[in-house]
Amino acid sequence: MKNSLTKILSRARAGLALGFVLASLAGTAHAQGEGAAAQATPPPPAAPRPVTVPKPVERTLRNGLRVIVVEHHATPLVAAQVLVKNGGEVDPENLSGLSDMTAELLTKGTKTRTAPQIAQEIEALGGELNSGAGWDASRATVNVLSAKAEPAMTILADVVRNPVFQQEEIERLRQQYTDSISVGMNSPGTLASWVASRVVFGDEPYGHPVSGTAESVERIKREDVAALHSKYYRPANAILVIGGDIKADEAFRLAEKSFGDWANPSTPPTESVYVTARQGEAKQRIVVVDMPGAGQAAVLFARRGIARTDPDFFSGIVANSVLSGYSGRLNQEIRIKRGLSYGARSSLDVRRNAGPFVASAQTKNQSGAEVASLLVGELTRLSSEPVVEAELTPRKAVLIGGFGRTLETTEGIVAQIASLALYGLNLGEINNYVTNVQAVTAPQIQKFAGSRLGVADSNIVIVGDAKDFIEPLRKQFRNVEVIKREELDLNSGSLRKPAQGATK
């Protein structure tokens, strides 16, 4: 009897425990359901905070070097950047990549320091030294504790003024470039971006890859590197920006000490004249690079965009933000809604002259034509209907947040000021960025998309296994060009290697 009662009580307790667990789980599920419902609409972004970067001060040295100083004492760091006002756009026609290689070689040995010695000295200071080139400028930068600013500036001046371009270092860098280009030629995404530049800009300076092609990198000689350095690396063609935990007078003293006796060559540099195609000459191209066996197809919508000094700059970057990013329209439509890609995005690359606008996604080969159509459709929608405020507010917040993050470091502040100086903009504009972004309206975005991102004169580039998408693509677009990868020539706006026996 006692044993039977014990069993009954034991079962009752087990039942109560099970009921309690089930009730708890049900309550948790209900709470989670309520939480999910409450979070179906994300909270609005907080109001943007104003930017208060200290006002830069500047002087021009007797040799013509413009020196800009930004005091920022939040952290005990100093960053300095020497910016030469020319980059890949001055590469000779058959030597694309020359500006980039020249800038990369700055830190690989000077008249008094070998490459290992430069690295060891910077490391001993606890600093970082880098160099490289973009389209409109070549740069050398150093970041270091403010207490070590003077010896760091000495090294920075040495690498900019006195590189020796040893053949051994040139060959080592040439091999690195060659390897990187070889990898890129087998990557649909990378190759598509190189092809798109040629499609948009043809034989203009922005058409070639800034890091060169396999053929051009092989042609570059030491005398080419030395000649470009002599021609463009001169104080009258450069800007020095110093920022961080340093007083302006001390920064100017270091600038004078390190760069004051930097002499300009007697021969002035050739004026950089960027000649663009005349209005009406642009012809839409639909280019397919056939890469049999490619695991995916890279699909790009590409056209000319705007220059950095364009009055519509802020309308442009907000319009691009509506399209790009994880919650941007392209990713929403192509990845989230249809599952056709791991990510779709766009970029508005502003330069001294109009740079490219590119919208892109990678997808399985069979959906290459569909993704091309979706890219065109989203660009059309941006120009045909206004962006609602619920969508526009968070897309502006993304831009403002990204800009704020660049200003969290001394290096980021110096880079922003250097960019404004390069393009001849008012340095005080750094404090107006948030206000200018916030001021962009939905009608301005719609107008920008219609006038500057029009579909009719834009191009489509697809790199992938053409047999899987070429027929549906031809049904959507006329005059589709198909180029076999082995016949592709990135050195020419035509993108085709000359016929055997023909001269280029």
PEQUIPE-V440574 format. One record per run of one state. SS is the DSSP state (H for helix, E for strand, C for the rest). FROM is the first residue (numbers start at 1). TO is the last residue. Records with the same first field share a line. If there is no record, write none. Layout:
SS: FROM-TO  FROM-TO
This chain:
C: 1-1  39-56  61-65  72-76  85-87  91-97  106-108  111-113  125-127  134-137  162-162  164-166  186-187  202-204  208-213  220-221  233-234  245-247  260-285  291-296  305-306  308-312  324-328  338-343  349-350  352-355  364-364  385-388  407-409  423-426  440-441  453-458  465-465  469-469  477-479  489-495  497-504
H: 2-38  88-90  98-105  115-124  146-161  167-185  188-201  205-207  214-219  222-232  235-237  248-259  313-323  329-337  365-384  389-406  410-422  427-439  442-452  466-468  470-476  485-487
E: 57-60  66-71  77-84  109-110  114-114  128-133  138-145  163-163  238-244  286-290  297-304  307-307  344-348  351-351  356-363  459-464  480-484  488-488  496-496
